[in-house]
Amino acid sequence: MNNYVVVGGSTGIGLGIANRLAGQGHSVHVLSRSSSDQWVKGIEHTPFDVLNDEVPADWEELQGLIYCPGSINLKPFQSLSGQDFLQDFQLNVMGAVKCTKAFLKALKKVPGASVLYFSTVAVQQGMPFHTSVSAAKGALEGLTRSLAAELAPKVRVNCIAPSITDTPLASKLLSSEDKIEKSAQRHPMKKVGSVEDIAAMAAFLLSEDAAWITGQVIGVDGGMSSVRAL
């Protein structure tokens, strides 16, 4: 049994990862602003706001840190304020830095420990109205690679870059059957991503099966980042 901390594990992708790891028999502790009645048995919870609270880093040993907080702040560039850019950067990048620093000592005590972040397909693909979130997530991808180099071989650091996934965070973009279908058709695999799609990759990257993988940004995006239909 391994010990994992999931930051932002009460909804969406974080919830799916927490439940998957707990279902595999691991010890899972969620740090999030709210609790969830969808957690499987055994998940522990500490109320935590990454932007305002000190990290409760009292774990002796930690196999993995999963940082899930994110934003979908989609606006035309001219409508975005400097504060919008700063807020996205604080949540997506500085929150990840804050939590990683707090848990690094515990991670270094466990052979094969790893850190997992989340980006977006929009960093590599380039999509309108994504300037703020893409700038923040692009910085997170840079953090992933640089930190992986610095922490190797003791701690692995990887990042998943999904396309749109059916989560509460994306609910406004998938609020009708028509929107879901149009989004699905933009992907080569002709479907919108599910929480299970992302959680499966996360569990793999955190496991011993991925022991030789670090510094990677892996697209789980229905082919959006690399495939074009004729």
C-alpha positions as CSV (number, residue, x, y, z in Angstrom):
1,M,0.0,0.0,0.0
2,N,1.3,3.4,-1.0
3,N,0.5,6.9,0.3
4,Y,-0.8,9.5,-2.1
5,V,-2.0,13.1,-1.7
6,V,-4.4,14.4,-4.2
7,V,-4.8,18.2,-4.1
8,G,-8.2,19.2,-5.5
9,G,-9.6,15.7,-5.3
10,S,-13.3,16.3,-4.5
11,T,-14.6,16.7,-8.1
12,G,-13.8,15.9,-11.7
13,I,-10.5,14.4,-12.6
14,G,-9.1,14.7,-9.0
15,L,-12.1,12.8,-7.7
16,G,-11.6,10.1,-10.3
17,I,-7.9,9.7,-9.5
18,A,-8.5,9.6,-5.8
19,N,-11.2,6.9,-6.2
20,R,-9.0,4.8,-8.6
21,L,-6.0,4.9,-6.3
22,A,-8.1,4.1,-3.2
23,G,-9.8,1.3,-5.1
24,Q,-6.3,-0.2,-5.8
25,G,-5.8,-0.5,-2.1
26,H,-3.6,2.6,-1.6
27,S,-3.9,5.2,1.2
28,V,-5.3,8.4,-0.3
29,H,-5.5,11.8,1.4
30,V,-7.4,14.6,-0.4
31,L,-6.7,18.2,0.2
32,S,-9.6,20.3,-1.2
33,R,-12.0,23.1,-0.3
34,S,-15.0,20.8,-0.1
35,S,-15.6,17.2,0.6
36,S,-17.5,14.7,-1.6
37,D,-20.1,12.0,-1.1
38,Q,-18.7,10.2,-4.1
39,W,-15.5,9.2,-2.5
40,V,-14.9,5.4,-2.1
41,K,-14.3,4.0,1.3
42,G,-11.0,4.9,3.0
43,I,-10.3,8.3,1.5
44,E,-9.3,10.9,4.1
45,H,-9.9,14.6,3.7
46,T,-8.4,17.8,5.0
47,P,-10.1,21.1,4.1
48,F,-7.6,23.2,2.1
49,D,-7.7,26.3,-0.1
50,V,-4.4,26.3,-2.1
51,L,-4.5,30.0,-2.6
52,N,-5.0,31.0,1.0
53,D,-4.0,28.1,3.4
54,E,-0.7,26.7,4.5
55,V,-0.1,23.2,3.2
56,P,-0.7,20.6,6.0
57,A,2.5,18.7,5.2
58,D,2.8,16.4,8.1
59,W,3.4,13.1,6.1
60,E,6.5,11.2,6.8
61,E,6.6,9.3,3.5
62,L,4.7,9.9,0.3
63,Q,4.7,7.8,-2.9
64,G,2.9,10.4,-5.0
65,L,1.6,14.0,-5.2
66,I,-1.2,14.7,-7.7
67,Y,-2.0,18.4,-8.2
68,C,-5.3,18.9,-9.9
69,P,-6.6,22.4,-9.4
70,G,-7.1,24.3,-12.6
71,S,-9.1,26.8,-14.5
72,I,-10.9,27.3,-17.8
73,N,-10.9,31.0,-18.1
74,L,-11.9,31.4,-21.8
75,K,-12.2,35.0,-23.0
76,P,-11.0,37.1,-25.9
77,F,-7.6,38.4,-25.3
78,Q,-8.8,42.0,-25.2
79,S,-11.3,41.1,-22.5
80,L,-8.7,39.6,-20.1
81,S,-7.2,41.8,-17.5
82,G,-3.8,41.5,-16.0
83,Q,-5.4,40.2,-12.9
84,D,-7.0,37.4,-14.9
85,F,-3.6,36.3,-16.1
86,L,-2.2,36.5,-12.5
87,Q,-5.1,34.6,-11.0
88,D,-4.7,31.7,-13.5
89,F,-0.9,31.7,-12.9
90,Q,-1.4,31.6,-9.1
91,L,-3.8,28.7,-9.2
92,N,-2.2,26.6,-11.9
93,V,1.5,27.2,-11.3
94,M,2.2,28.8,-7.9
95,G,-0.2,26.4,-6.2
96,A,1.6,23.5,-7.7
97,V,5.0,25.0,-6.6
98,K,3.6,25.6,-3.1
99,C,2.4,22.0,-2.7
100,T,5.4,20.4,-4.3
101,K,7.8,22.3,-1.9
102,A,5.7,21.3,1.1
103,F,5.7,17.6,0.2
104,L,9.2,17.2,-1.4
105,K,10.9,15.9,1.7
106,A,8.3,13.2,2.2
107,L,8.5,12.3,-1.5
108,K,12.3,11.9,-1.4
109,K,12.1,9.3,1.3
110,V,10.2,6.8,-1.0
111,P,12.0,5.1,-3.9
112,G,10.1,5.6,-7.1
113,A,8.0,8.5,-5.8
114,S,6.4,10.8,-8.3
115,V,4.6,14.1,-8.9
116,L,1.8,14.6,-11.4
117,Y,0.5,17.9,-12.8
118,F,-2.2,18.7,-15.4
119,S,-1.9,20.9,-18.4
120,T,-4.1,21.3,-21.5
121,V,-4.0,20.4,-25.1
122,A,-4.4,24.1,-25.9
123,V,-0.7,24.8,-24.9
124,Q,0.6,22.9,-27.9
125,Q,-2.3,23.2,-30.2
126,G,-3.1,26.9,-30.0
127,M,-6.7,27.7,-29.6
128,P,-8.6,31.0,-29.6
129,F,-9.7,32.5,-26.2
130,H,-7.2,30.3,-24.3
131,T,-4.4,32.9,-23.9
132,S,-4.6,33.1,-20.1
133,V,-5.0,29.5,-19.3
134,S,-2.5,28.4,-22.0
135,A,0.1,30.8,-20.6
136,A,-0.3,29.4,-17.1
137,K,-0.3,25.8,-18.2
138,G,2.6,26.4,-20.6
139,A,4.6,27.5,-17.5
140,L,3.5,24.4,-15.7
141,E,4.8,22.2,-18.5
142,G,8.2,24.0,-18.2
143,L,8.1,23.4,-14.5
144,T,7.5,19.7,-15.2
145,R,10.5,19.3,-17.3
146,S,12.9,21.4,-15.3
147,L,11.8,19.8,-12.0
148,A,12.1,16.3,-13.4
149,A,15.7,17.0,-14.4
150,E,16.5,18.4,-10.9
151,L,14.9,15.7,-8.9
152,A,16.0,12.7,-11.0
153,P,16.6,9.9,-10.1
154,K,14.8,10.1,-6.8
155,V,11.5,11.6,-7.8
156,R,9.8,11.5,-11.1
157,V,7.7,14.4,-12.4
158,N,5.2,14.1,-15.3
159,C,2.2,16.0,-16.6
160,I,-1.0,15.0,-18.4
161,A,-2.4,17.4,-21.0
162,P,-6.1,16.5,-21.6
163,S,-8.5,17.9,-24.2
164,I,-12.0,18.8,-23.0
165,T,-13.2,16.3,-20.4
166,D,-16.7,15.8,-19.1
167,T,-16.2,17.3,-15.6
168,P,-17.9,20.1,-13.6
169,L,-15.2,22.5,-14.6
170,A,-16.1,22.1,-18.2
171,S,-19.9,22.0,-17.6
172,K,-20.6,25.3,-19.4
173,L,-18.8,24.1,-22.5
174,L,-20.8,20.8,-22.4
175,S,-24.1,22.0,-21.2
176,S,-26.3,20.5,-24.0
177,E,-26.3,17.4,-26.2
178,D,-25.5,19.7,-29.2
179,K,-22.4,21.1,-27.5
180,I,-21.2,17.7,-26.5
181,E,-21.6,16.4,-30.1
182,K,-19.9,19.3,-31.7
183,S,-17.0,19.0,-29.3
184,A,-16.8,15.3,-29.9
185,Q,-16.6,15.8,-33.7
186,R,-13.6,18.1,-33.3
187,H,-11.6,15.2,-32.0
188,P,-10.2,12.5,-34.2
189,M,-11.6,9.9,-31.8
190,K,-15.1,11.5,-32.1
191,K,-15.8,11.6,-28.4
192,V,-15.4,13.9,-25.4
193,G,-12.9,12.7,-22.8
194,S,-14.1,11.1,-19.6
195,V,-12.7,11.2,-16.1
196,E,-11.9,7.5,-16.4
197,D,-9.7,8.2,-19.5
198,I,-7.5,10.6,-17.5
199,A,-7.5,8.7,-14.2
200,A,-6.3,5.6,-16.0
201,M,-3.2,7.4,-17.4
202,A,-2.6,9.1,-14.0
203,A,-2.6,5.7,-12.2
204,F,-0.2,4.3,-14.7
205,L,2.2,7.3,-14.4
206,L,2.2,7.0,-10.7
207,S,2.8,3.3,-10.7
208,E,6.0,1.2,-10.9
209,D,5.1,0.4,-14.5
210,A,6.1,3.9,-15.4
211,A,9.4,3.8,-13.5
212,W,11.4,4.9,-16.5
213,I,9.1,7.8,-17.4
214,T,9.9,11.3,-16.2
215,G,9.8,14.9,-17.6
216,Q,7.0,14.0,-20.0
217,V,3.9,16.0,-21.0
218,I,1.5,13.3,-22.2
219,G,-1.6,14.1,-24.3
220,V,-4.8,12.3,-23.3
221,D,-6.8,14.2,-25.8
222,G,-8.6,12.0,-28.3
223,G,-5.8,12.7,-30.9
224,M,-6.5,16.5,-30.8
225,S,-2.8,17.5,-30.4
226,S,-1.3,15.4,-33.2
227,V,-3.9,13.8,-35.5
228,R,-5.7,15.4,-38.4
229,A,-8.6,13.7,-40.2
230,L,-8.5,13.8,-44.1
